[in-house]
Amino acid sequence: MIDAGSVFDRIALLLGTTTDKAIAEALGVSPQAITNSRKRGAVPYDKICAFAENNSASLDYLLLGIERVSSPNEILDSVRDEVNFQLIREIPSRFGPKTSPNFREGVQAFSFVYNQICHIDDKATRHTSIRKAIGMYQLQNQAEFEAIVSNSEEEGAGKDVVLESLGKGKQKIIDKYGLDKDSSTVSQVFESSVGQVAGRDVINPSQKGNK
């Protein structure tokens, strides 16, 4: 028997929320409908199917908690949800709907982080590693921006102020996420022997393995 509460909990994890109100909005029902479904154990299959289709989510995972593992490059549903949850919490400014200007940045952030931690089976270790990978992603962005400013033809106090600010920003990231001070790439912290996902795989997961 499918447990309605577990289904809603997995949707909440996918959405990065803890409230029935957010779940209700995503499914297009009232919060009271979610409360009633939890009490009665009734699963709104039509709404769940529509949600799965609109969010490229696996029905096996949403309804049964079963992950899809058909190839080394497959994006695991539970790991994807863990990464999304922490990314939304750590750098929410880079996330939004597919129509928003920052959607592509969100896809890039997800691909970057997921590729570093997808080989880690232990959930506790993976949780810590996701956070560190997010820090490395931000550090890499800071370093790239710093390089652009350094190589620009503009000279003067303004440039020095920007570089100083970027340097302080990098140090804050290093301190916040407990990173190696000399790290410049994630490969110095993580190693993965599995296939890598790209932005197109995140946007169109159904096309993976069909190249």
Secondary structure, 3 states (H helix, E strand, C coil): CCCHHHHHHHHHHHHCCCCHHHHHHHHCCCHHHHHHHHHHCCCCHHHHHHHHHHCCCCHHHHHHCCCCCCCCCCCCHHHHHHHHHHHHHHCHHHCCCCCCCCHHHHHHHHHHHHHHHCCCCCHHHHHHHHHHHHHHHHHHHHHHHHHHHHCCCCCCHHHHHHHHHHHHHHHHHHHHHCCCCCCCCHHHCCCCCCCCCCHHHHHCHHHCCCC
